[in-house]
Amino acid sequence: MLVRLAPGTEYPPHRHGGVEELHLLHGELMIGDRKLYPGDYHQAEAGSVDHRVWSETGCTCVLITSYNDALL
């Protein structure tokens, strides 16, 4: 899916129900302590947890994920 986060948006903590792949197209995105920039790729394994995901600038990404993710 194509995901757009407005500036200052924070996504709730969640557990991945399957492998997640993210390609950042525009803006900056923080996943935990890692800052992603346009062109960056991020992969999360099934069962892993993202405690904090947010964007100060706003961002657009392509996200391939599972419908079985669970909010914490």
ZIWO-V140618 format. One record per backbone hydrogen bond with DSSP energy under -0.5 kcal/mol. CO is the residue of the C=O (numbers start at 1). NH is the residue of the N-H. Records with the same first field share a line. If there is no record, write none. Layout:
CO = NH, NH
This chain:
1 = 3, 63
3 = 61
5 = 59
6 = 9
9 = 55
11 = 53
13 = 72
14 = 50
15 = 70
16 = 47
20 = 44
21 = 64
22 = 24, 42
23 = 62
24 = 39
26 = 60
29 = 31, 36
30 = 32, 54
31 = 34
34 = 31, 36
36 = 29
37 = 40
40 = 24
42 = 22
44 = 20
45 = 48
48 = 16
49 = 51
50 = 14
52 = 32
53 = 11
54 = 30
55 = 8, 9
58 = 28
59 = 5
60 = 25, 26
61 = 3, 63
62 = 23
63 = 65
64 = 21
66 = 69
70 = 15
